[in-house]
Amino acid sequence: MPLDITRRDFVSMTVAGLAAAAATDVSAQQGVVEKTVEIKTPDGTCDAAFIHPAAGAHAAIIIWPDAFGLRPSMRNMAKRLAGESGYSVLVPNPYYRIGKAPMWEDASKVDFAAERARLNPMMASINAAGTVEKDAPAFIAWLDQQPQVDRTKKVGTQGYCMGGPMAFRTAAAVPDRVGAVGSFHGGGLVTDQPNSPHVQASKTKAQFLIAIAENDDKSRPTEKDVLKQTFGQAAEIEVYGAAHGWCPPDSGVYNEPLAEKAWTRLLALYGKALA
């Protein structure tokens, strides 16, 4: 600390800096509207978060959560997309067939092993064949009815962990509307089944960002090659030097520098593919 700055000056400067940062955060949120909505699907009523700029119509984004579902961290991602980048964002509760969100408030406080018996049937409820194929058209039809959504622009969708293949399947289910797909540490993108998510998605005209965790790549080293052969120039595929789950801030293995890199690449994808 320079000698000509007193302790009182230093404290004043620190408080002023914190106040300025807080004011910036508040101003970014002031133009964002957040609400919980209900969407009818062939299987029932899905509760979801719908977050959008306060004015105007914008390209729509669907965020598919990881195994811990719709919770504050996923809402915060949607707020950031809406507040900083001007998108109208829907975050569905993937477990609506079982109950309303949130199932968990904070993923970093969940003992995954202890919750496995509860998680398995929940994940099965959305991973079953035909579920996303019912949900995605209902979600996009609902979005297209909202005045905050610009229907002349393509829809983007992004997924985390189990949400990665859901994003792929969303593109396949509504290929005329989905223009961009982001998968972050997605699991089950490539299977040996004829309806594998990568096979389904390859039949669309969407553009893809596929961000792979380092430990996922080690356990499935050929998957990235299959994805590159499948999508070619339509996909940006990269192995990030981070553990599975590195993107959500409450994941417990959050890697901020690499999460920010992935976020920047996602915005670049949306910027070119949702026009």
Buried (B, 14 or more C-beta within 10 A) or exposed (E): EEEEEEEEEEEEEEEEEEEEEEEEEEEBEEBBBBEEEEBEBEBEEBBBBBBBBEEEBBBBBBBBBBBBBBBBBBBBBBBBBBBEBBBBBBBBBBBBBBEBBBBBEBBBEBEEEEBEEEBEEBBEBBBEEEBBBEBBBBBBBBBEEBEBBBBEBBBBBBBBBBBBBBBBBBBBBBBEBBBBBBBBBBBBBBEEEEEBBBBBBBEBEBBBBBBBBBBBBEEBEEBBEBBEEBBEEBBBBBBBEBBBBBBBBBBBBBBEEBBEBBBEBBBEBBEEBBE
